[in-house]
Amino acid sequence: MPKTDVSGLTQLGQHTDIPTSPETAVLERVPSGNAGTHFVVRFTAPEFTSLCPMTGQPDFAHIVIDYVPREWLVESKSLKLYLTSFRNHGAFHEDCSVGIAKKLVELLDPVWLRIGAYWYPRGGIPIDVFWQTGPAPEGVWVPDQGVPAYRGRG
């Protein structure tokens, strides 16, 4: 069984302060011990928080990120800190969602990546944002993200 090389990581295994913004957050990667094998990695962040850029009020989302690695895996503590860095960051739902996905694509150069960002309603309207790099690779099992459409009281 392959062992993951963690020698270059700066955050794992030690106290790391929460970054003050996504721009200052450090996303880290580790080599995939299964390079050349197509498999799906899923991260679910059910308590994602950012700020409305207009009002400064908090916005909340349930975010699901699926990707098929090529050579690299995102280090999960750095991803958690990166996502937490949005807590005091003002941006529209679409910018947060697509920006997170594009940052991961830039870092990892995955075979495939998709994000589903299910934003809770503000002003009575939920906003869901979906983005992916293209079709999923043939033969890869990609489960449904499992987040039901918003129904409110209906």
Secondary structure, DSSP 8 states (H G I E B T S, - for coil): ------TT-SSTTS-----SSTTT----EEE-TTTTS---EEEEEEEEEEE-TTT--EEEEEEEEEEE-SSEEE-HHHHHHHHHGGGG-B--HHHHHHHHHHHHHHHH--SEEEEEEEE--BTTB--EEEEESSS--TT------------TT-
